[in-house]
Structures are given as C-alpha cells and as structure tokens.
Amino acid sequence: MTTVPLPPVAPEVAATLVEELSVRLRKRLDAAVTKLATRPTHRDGDTVTIAVDDDTELRLHAPGGVVGSVDDITCGCLLAPACVHRAAAASAAPVPDPAPEPDSAPERDPALEPAPAPTSEPASEAAPATGPESGPDAALTADPIAPASVPAPGGAAPPTDEERATPAQCEAAAGLWSAAAAVLESGVDGAGAVAQAALLRAAHTARLRQLPRGASAALAVVTLLRAARAGDASYRTVDLVTALAELLGTAHRVGTARGPELAAVRGRARWPYSPDGSLRLYGLFTEPVVTDTGHAGARTWTAASDGRLYTVGDVATGGASRATGVANRAVRLGDTALSHRELGRAGLLVSGATVSPDGRLGAGKGVRAVTAAGAAWSEPPLAALWEVPPAEQVVRALRSASHYAEPGAAGSDLLFLDVQLRGAVRESGGMCLLARCDGGVSVRLTVADDDPALPHRDNLTLLATAPGTRLRIIGRLISAPHPRLALLACAHPTEEGTVDLGFDRLRRADLPDPGASVHPAAVQPAVHRGESPLHLLERRVEQAVPAGRAALGMLGDVTAEAHRLRRAGLPTAAGLLTALRSTAGRRARDHFGRLLPADSDGFALNWLAAARYTAAVTDSLCATAWQPPPNISAPAPTP
C-alpha cells in the first residue's frame, strides 16, 4: 500500500462538512476517520486521492497547498455529497496553521497590523473564589482567571473610555470557551471529530473577528487531540494541558481585558518590522525548527556588539528533512552567500536593517548585508553573554514567558552557561545529562527535539560518556522545580569552534581523552533540596485532560492531600484541589430527582485556576532552584 500525506484542510471547511452530517452519520464519523487512515493514497499534482474501497475514490484538491473550499473534497460513493467520507477526510487531514513568520520576512504595511500589544505587565487581580488565603503562595494566585463580574480595584466599575472587546469578539470568545470546556468535560477519549469540528469552527470565527491568539490556541488543541487519539509517540499530556489552559485563559479574558491588556489577549496575526539602522552581527549558532503544525526549517542566532540577539530564519511547510536541507542554504538577507550554518560561525554587516519586536531580521528591498568576520564565544562581544549569573538569566527568561505580556527580546529564554559534565541521569521520560554550572547549581540537560532525523539525542548520549568535561553551552530554559535546560549548542569539546547539536554530529574522537577527564567522584555532588508537594494538584490537573470531568469526579476524598499541601505552606493549592474535586463530582437534581446537566463551565473555571496556579508556582520554584546553594564557593568552570 502506498500513502502520501493528506493536504491541510482549512478549519471552516472541516467544520462545515461535519456540521452538515446527520446525527446518525456523526456517530459513525470517528470510525470513518480511523478507516480512512488505513487506506492507500496517491498524489497527482494538487490533488490527493484516497481509495475508500475497490470502487470508490475520494479526492482532496488543494490549490496552493491547502483545501480551502467544501467543493474541493469530492467523493464517488452513491451517498455523495451527503456521505460521511468527505467529513472523515477533512477530519483526518492536518490543520493548516499560518507558518511561523521567517526571521527574514519582508516588511509589512503598518496600516494592516492589529492594535499594538501592551508594553508592560497588566495589573494582577484577585485569586479564584476559593476563600482568602494568607500564606507563602498567596501572591501566586494573582492570575487572570477571575469571573467577569469582579469589579475594578476599589469597587468602581472599569473606566468606560478604555478600549474593550466588541460584542462580536465577546461572542467569538464565548464560542472558544464552550468548545474548550466541552473537550475538558469529555476528555481526550470523548473529543472525537465532532468536538474537534466545534473547535475548528470557533477558531475560524475568532480569526474573522480579529482574535488571532485564541484562534491559534484552538488549532493547537485540535492538533494535539488528534496526536493523542492517534497514539503519536511524540504526544505528551502536559502539552495538551498547556494548550487548553492557554485557550481557556485567552477566551476568558477577552470580555474583561481593557486597554493595552486587551491587545495582548487579542494577539497578533503578524508582527510589524521597524527600522533599526546599521548592525554589526556575530554568529552564535543555528538550530532546527520543526513544529507540530507541519512546518520546518532553520533559525540562526546572532548577537550585536551591545549584546542584543537577532535571528535569521527560513521556516515553511515540511518536516525534519526540510530543516536539515535549509541549514545549508544561503540566508535570505541582502547579498550575502552564507548558509545558515556558516552564518552561525561568521558575521554580518547589515545596513537599512528592519527588525520585528521579537528580534527577527527583515529582508526588505532596502536591506543590505555583506559577510564579515565572526567572533569566538570566548571573545568580545559574545563572551559577555556568559558573564551574566545564571540566576539572573533565569529570572529574565521567566519574565519574558509571562501571560498576557509583550514577548520579550529575542533570546530571552536562552541561557548561556559554563558547565562541567557529570554523566547520564535516568528519568521516567528517558536519559538526560547532569552538569554542574556556576556557583554549584546542578542542571539537567535534555534534548531540544527527539526527532530521530536530528542528532540531538545521539549527541547528548555521547556527551554523557565524558564526565568531567568542561563546556560552554547555550540552552533553552525549561520551567521545572529543578534546574533544567534543553541543550542547543556547545563549544567543541577538544577543538576550536562550536557545535550546533541539532545539525552537527559528534564522534567519539571529538571527546577528550578519558584519562584526562575528572573522575565523577571528584566532582562535587549535587545539592538536594526539599521537594514541593505541588504534584498532588498537578496530577489532578493532568488527569482531567485524558479522562474528562466524570473520571476526576470518581476520585476519592482529597482531604488528606489538601492537608498535606497546607502543611507545606500551599493553602491556595489545597483550596484549588478541593474546589476542583467538588465541581468534578457535583451533579444537581431537579424537583423530580432527575440529574441535571453537569456544570461544565464551573469545572472548566476551576481547572483553569488550578492549571495557571501550578504553572505560576512551578516558575517560582524554578527561579529558586537556580539560586546558588549556600556554602558553595567553588569558582565557575571555564570552557
């Protein structure tokens, strides 16, 4: 059997085809989707044909790469066009998400851009309605999930002269909320093609009404639901938890946000590019980009003389093979002939530069760029990036990732560390590499992407065989209760130069002589700190996603768990756990004793409060974990 990937189908097309099905056919839709996934397919130009059976063919016509109309999906069965096959094909096809804007995107007309995003953090609000708390975690409840009826500080109504969402946007946000709450109600197992079509319809409506952030969040949830139901090995429940929290939180805030905060909640479909004069750039490294939405490419990081980071990228539809191919292509910037991987080790002189708010360099007609000399990581100006204490770098990264705020500067989530490798550590999710960095902090280094087509995993495994090796590294912060980093690049272990761990493949000959390495026993042991019982709430938040509200409602009494959280100084976590369990199991009855529909909205609100709270506490624990342990005065290792 030969197969080719199905072309992406526009959200409104999939939603329309599902909505037009009869109730009887909707019940058969999930089975039809599963059956189509096993049928042979072939491509002829812009058309992909699926052999439904020996006598019936289903065609998806995708001019421009995307199926944009219900008429572009045709079926040869006797029941067409009212058959289940067209809707099944649309539900099985990937969701088209706008490709991540390449760092070399051309400038755009400011008149076509949405309203500007906020320039500062929005004011915090009251905690969820779990009772006033006074404890070490009280400040962490100031997350934007309070009911819309909560008045402004001081009891006064919100100012009427501030910008607010239109009635149409509020209606679209309500549709996003309802579709997401339904997924949370049923769980992954119950969120089949019909539930996904509701999300796609809500996403399409939100995009039409200038709510691109909510629309993108809904499409991300659909993609993850399909991965979960298909048994995709790359699927992780925590990713769907994060996506659902983003969707629910964004939808909830549309009706209550005002002024600058509203612009952030709406989001941007495109980022504007602003003039930035002339730049002298020094290459840092190149990383592969492979997204869940079917886009791939490469992104090269550079630094200016003042330490600001800029990126040049090439991202389009494709998989990991496209990423490896793009890395060796010339960058789209001025007249330079450097490839992405070459730019990561060289330099550029750019005149007439244009830059997006998150550091992407534009490639408009007025931009000129020529090749220049690069700099080693140990030389100025790049060496200054490693001089910032790790704890300060972590605070910067966590601040840039906060909700409903303008994205931080380019590279805000990158950490620049000098470390000494300590060997492999086994975890439930696989192997990671333990290292000791400045001040005695032990950090776990993980792969940035587990795709077998990329050498991340092989490189990390090889580095784990060389304990005692000193390296200068670049990684992306992972928010966790312990120091954790996705490893992206490192200095070459034995030679001059650097290694792009997503593209370059290390060999055993590249490692130092084992006899010259420091024995693991000679390395100072990690300092173990007390663990927080926050996992008692986190696991309930995660259990609700695959199993749904009903399964969470069948759990036993959580009094003991709540008591343990209070003893640990987390009274708000205890209150949220109790409220989550209560709304999950609550079913009211009418005057005749019949069960009334479950309070899906109430459960979704409590789940969102718990999800946002655990994320906030995790960020706080992350910042604390990166602080140098007491009584450690060992100097930082040098590369």
Salt bridges, closest charged atoms under 4 A:
GLU12 OE1 - HIS204 ND1 3.23
GLU19 OE1 - ARG201 NH2 3.06
ASP30 OD2 - ARG229 NH2 3.69
GLU57 OE1 - ARG59 NH2 2.82
GLU101 OE1 - ARG108 NH2 2.82
GLU101 OE2 - ARG360 NH2 3.98
GLU125 OE2 - ARG253 NH2 2.84
ASP143 OD2 - ARG612 NH1 3.45
GLU163 OE2 - ARG266 NH1 2.60
GLU171 OE1 - ARG209 NH1 3.34
GLU185 OE2 - ARG549 NE 2.95
ASP239 OD1 - ARG236 NH2 2.97
GLU246 OE2 - ARG213 NE 2.75
GLU261 OE2 - ARG253 NH2 2.81
ASP276 OD2 - ARG308 NH1 3.79
GLU287 OE2 - ARG299 NH1 3.03
GLU287 OE2 - ARG476 NH2 2.92
ASP306 OD2 - ARG308 NE 2.96
ASP314 OD1 - ARG322 NH2 3.04
ASP314 OD2 - ARG332 NH2 3.26
ASP358 OD1 - ARG360 NE 3.10
ASP413 OD2 - ARG476 NE 2.98
ASP418 OD1 - ARG472 NE 2.69
GLU427 OE2 - ARG444 NH1 2.78
GLU427 OE1 - ARG484 NH2 2.59
ASP450 OD2 - ARG457 NH2 3.09
ASP458 OD2 - ARG505 NH1 2.65
ASP500 OD2 - ARG345 NH1 3.36
ASP504 OD1 - ARG341 NH2 2.10
ASP504 OD2 - ARG345 NH2 2.66
ASP510 OD1 - HIS492 NE2 3.42
GLU561 OE2 - ARG539 NH2 2.68
GLU561 OE2 - ARG540 NH2 2.83
ASP590 OD2 - ARG594 NE 2.87
